[in-house]
Amino acid sequence: MKQDWKPGTMIYPLPAVLISCGSSPDEHNIFTVSWVGTICSDPPMCYISVRPSRHSHEIIKRTGEYVINLTTEALARATDWCGVRSGRDFNKFEEMKLTVGKATLVEAPLIEESPVCIECRVREIIPLGSHEMFISEVVNVKADDQYLDPVTGRFDLQRAGLLAYTHGHYYGLGKKIGKFGWSVQKKKKKKK
């Protein structure tokens, strides 16, 4: 039997990503976001939702750019730390010993230790209540070639050890169960 609960955000798991922003080294910052996702394929677009009280909110609003850095189990401590400490008080790149990388099409820095860095330009900001949603166009993606499959050339996200967030806790991702469409794929007949 199911119980009724008050309305809340129970859509889990979510990615736990590090957002990097700032147009110059003196304002570079990193913060953790789980309210993040894809909203369109063509053109490629995504969103992040950020509280206006967050230090990085003003930076992104002013510059109109940021980078979504996917996180891994190896980045779990930095992911948590950057979510509970303010860039007003700390240089998070230095504190977490993360490497500032140069993005290709935006001024915001990327995090070199991230397996995938998604460069974004803000197209619209929507006030929603506790958060404002930055609807953004993906202008470039940088992928670490150490995770490329040597045979297919595809990016192997499973090998990257991605991190997920579920109701206040971080988790590594489990084993792959199938691929898109596998449930209806015709089975190949074995040759005799």
CORWO-V869000 format. One record per helix or strand. SS is the DSSP state (~ for helix, > for strand). FROM is the first residue (numbers start at 1). TO is the last residue. If there is no record, write none. Layout:
ss:from:to
SS:FROM:TO
SS:FROM:TO
This chain:
ss:from:to
>:14:15
>:17:21
~:25:27
>:29:33
>:36:40
>:45:50
~:55:63
>:65:70
>:72:72
~:73:84
~:92:95
>:100:102
>:109:111
>:116:127
>:132:143
~:145:147
>:148:148
>:155:155
~:157:160
>:162:166
>:169:172
